[in-house]
Each structure stands twice: as structure tokens, then as C-alpha cells.
Amino acid sequence: MSTPARTDRTATAAVPAPRQAADPPVDEDLDHRSGNRQTAPSEPVGLFGRHAWLTPALGVACVLAVFVAMILLTWIAGGGTPFD
């Protein structure tokens, strides 16, 4: 059985005030905020923007450098072969 509704109006509901926005409202024109945007002709382009091959090449080089460092540190620590 459900609880009967209160007929007296003494009970007040606590309604919180609306929170202030942390950021100002964004314009409806979101074209300039897209993450996949084209650069303007007057905007300077960085090194990684001019040479797109640098990002994957540096990723591969970093993985190889860590692998070589692992082998060298194992050898320096006294391991005969790294994969024993």
C-alpha cells in the first residue's frame, strides 16, 4: 500500500538554485572550433604540420630506442644474453 499524499502545504521542497556556467556560452557557429580544421594561409605551420611523416617515424624510433636500451641495460647488469 502506498503512502497517502500530504494534504497540508507546510512541507517545502528544497529546490537548488541553478549553477553558474564555468565557461561562457559557445556561439552556434562551431566551424571555427572543429578539431579537424584546415589552417588559414596566414597561420604559421609547425614542423610536424609541414612534415606529416615525422610523427610515425619518431614513434618507431622511440620504440626501437627503448628496446635497445632494455637490451643494453640487461647486458650491463650482468646478464649473459637478454632473452635467457
Phi and psi restraints in degrees (value plus and minus 20) as a CYANA .aco file:
   2 SER   PHI    -106.1   -66.1
   2 SER   PSI     141.7   181.7
   3 THR   PHI     -96.2   -56.2
   3 THR   PSI     114.5   154.5
   4 PRO   PHI     -88.0   -48.0
   4 PRO   PSI     129.4   169.4
   5 ALA   PHI     -90.2   -50.2
   5 ALA   PSI     127.1   167.1
   6 ARG   PHI     -95.9   -55.9
   6 ARG   PSI     114.6   154.6
   7 THR   PHI    -115.0   -75.0
   7 THR   PSI     -42.6    -2.6
   8 ASP   PHI    -105.2   -65.2
   8 ASP   PSI     132.6   172.6
   9 ARG   PHI    -121.2   -81.2
   9 ARG   PSI       4.8    44.8
  10 THR   PHI     -99.1   -59.1
  10 THR   PSI     -43.5    -3.5
  11 ALA   PHI     -97.7   -57.7
  11 ALA   PSI     106.9   146.9
  12 THR   PHI    -131.8   -91.8
  12 THR   PSI     120.6   160.6
  13 ALA   PHI    -108.7   -68.7
  13 ALA   PSI     119.5   159.5
  14 ALA   PHI    -108.6   -68.6
  14 ALA   PSI      85.8   125.8
  15 VAL   PHI    -124.9   -84.9
  15 VAL   PSI      98.7   138.7
  16 PRO   PHI     -91.1   -51.1
  16 PRO   PSI     131.0   171.0
  17 ALA   PHI     -93.2   -53.2
  17 ALA   PSI     130.4   170.4
  18 PRO   PHI     -83.0   -43.0
  18 PRO   PSI     122.5   162.5
  19 ARG   PHI     -98.3   -58.3
  19 ARG   PSI     130.0   170.0
  20 GLN   PHI     -95.4   -55.4
  20 GLN   PSI     122.8   162.8
  21 ALA   PHI     -91.7   -51.7
  21 ALA   PSI     119.4   159.4
  22 ALA   PHI     -95.1   -55.1
  22 ALA   PSI     -54.5   -14.5
  23 ASP   PHI    -138.5   -98.5
  23 ASP   PSI     134.5   174.5
  24 PRO   PHI     -88.9   -48.9
  24 PRO   PSI     138.1   178.1
  25 PRO   PHI     -81.4   -41.4
  25 PRO   PSI     126.2   166.2
  26 VAL   PHI    -110.9   -70.9
  26 VAL   PSI     121.3   161.3
  27 ASP   PHI     -83.8   -43.8
  27 ASP   PSI     138.1   178.1
  28 GLU   PHI     -89.9   -49.9
  28 GLU   PSI     -43.8    -3.8
  29 ASP   PHI    -102.8   -62.8
  29 ASP   PSI      75.4   115.4
  30 LEU   PHI    -115.7   -75.7
  30 LEU   PSI     -11.7    28.3
  31 ASP   PHI     -81.7   -41.7
  31 ASP   PSI     -55.1   -15.1
  32 HIS   PHI     -99.4   -59.4
  32 HIS   PSI     -29.2    10.8
  33 ARG   PHI    -124.8   -84.8
  33 ARG   PSI     -12.4    27.6
  34 SER   PHI     -89.0   -49.0
  34 SER   PSI     121.3   161.3
  35 GLY   PHI     -94.3   -54.3
  35 GLY   PSI     -39.7     0.3
  36 ASN   PHI    -129.6   -89.6
  36 ASN   PSI      43.8    83.8
  37 ARG   PHI    -124.6   -84.6
  37 ARG   PSI     139.7   179.7
  38 GLN   PHI    -111.6   -71.6
  38 GLN   PSI     125.7   165.7
  39 THR   PHI     -99.0   -59.0
  39 THR   PSI     129.3   169.3
  40 ALA   PHI     -95.1   -55.1
  40 ALA   PSI     132.7   172.7
  41 PRO   PHI     -80.1   -40.1
  41 PRO   PSI     -48.8    -8.8
  42 SER   PHI    -106.7   -66.7
  42 SER   PSI     -30.4     9.6
  43 GLU   PHI    -100.2   -60.2
  43 GLU   PSI     112.5   152.5
  44 PRO   PHI     -89.4   -49.4
  44 PRO   PSI     121.3   161.3
  45 VAL   PHI    -127.8   -87.8
  45 VAL   PSI     112.5   152.5
  46 GLY   PHI     -97.7   -57.7
  46 GLY   PSI    -199.9  -159.9
  47 LEU   PHI     -82.9   -42.9
  47 LEU   PSI     -62.4   -22.4
  48 PHE   PHI     -93.6   -53.6
  48 PHE   PSI     -41.7    -1.7
  49 GLY   PHI     -96.1   -56.1
  49 GLY   PSI     -55.4   -15.4
  50 ARG   PHI     -96.1   -56.1
  50 ARG   PSI     -55.8   -15.8
  51 HIS   PHI    -141.4  -101.4
  51 HIS   PSI      72.7   112.7
  52 ALA   PHI     -88.8   -48.8
  52 ALA   PSI     -39.9     0.1
  53 TRP   PHI     -94.6   -54.6
  53 TRP   PSI     -33.0     7.0
  54 LEU   PHI     -86.8   -46.8
  54 LEU   PSI     -56.7   -16.7
  55 THR   PHI     -83.3   -43.3
  55 THR   PSI     -73.3   -33.3
  56 PRO   PHI     -87.5   -47.5
  56 PRO   PSI     -53.0   -13.0
  57 ALA   PHI     -85.7   -45.7
  57 ALA   PSI     -61.4   -21.4
  58 LEU   PHI     -90.5   -50.5
  58 LEU   PSI     -51.9   -11.9
  59 GLY   PHI     -84.1   -44.1
  59 GLY   PSI     -65.1   -25.1
  60 VAL   PHI     -85.2   -45.2
  60 VAL   PSI     -62.0   -22.0
  61 ALA   PHI     -83.3   -43.3
  61 ALA   PSI     -58.3   -18.3
  62 CYS   PHI     -86.9   -46.9
  62 CYS   PSI     -60.4   -20.4
  63 VAL   PHI     -84.3   -44.3
  63 VAL   PSI     -63.7   -23.7
  64 LEU   PHI     -83.8   -43.8
  64 LEU   PSI     -60.3   -20.3
  65 ALA   PHI     -84.4   -44.4
  65 ALA   PSI     -60.6   -20.6
  66 VAL   PHI     -86.9   -46.9
  66 VAL   PSI     -59.3   -19.3
  67 PHE   PHI     -85.1   -45.1
  67 PHE   PSI     -64.0   -24.0
  68 VAL   PHI     -85.7   -45.7
  68 VAL   PSI     -59.5   -19.5
  69 ALA   PHI     -83.9   -43.9
  69 ALA   PSI     -57.8   -17.8
  70 MET   PHI     -83.0   -43.0
  70 MET   PSI     -63.6   -23.6
  71 ILE   PHI     -85.6   -45.6
  71 ILE   PSI     -66.0   -26.0
  72 LEU   PHI     -83.4   -43.4
  72 LEU   PSI     -62.7   -22.7
  73 LEU   PHI     -87.5   -47.5
  73 LEU   PSI     -54.2   -14.2
  74 THR   PHI     -86.1   -46.1
  74 THR   PSI     -62.4   -22.4
  75 TRP   PHI     -86.2   -46.2
  75 TRP   PSI     -60.8   -20.8
  76 ILE   PHI     -87.8   -47.8
  76 ILE   PSI     -54.2   -14.2
  77 ALA   PHI     -93.3   -53.3
  77 ALA   PSI     -24.0    16.0
  78 GLY   PHI      88.7   128.7
  78 GLY   PSI     -12.9    27.1
  79 GLY   PHI     -96.1   -56.1
  79 GLY   PSI     114.0   154.0
  80 GLY   PHI     -88.4   -48.4
  80 GLY   PSI     -72.4   -32.4
  81 THR   PHI    -150.8  -110.8
  81 THR   PSI     123.3   163.3
  82 PRO   PHI     -84.0   -44.0
  82 PRO   PSI     -48.5    -8.5
  83 PHE   PHI    -129.1   -89.1
  83 PHE   PSI      18.8    58.8
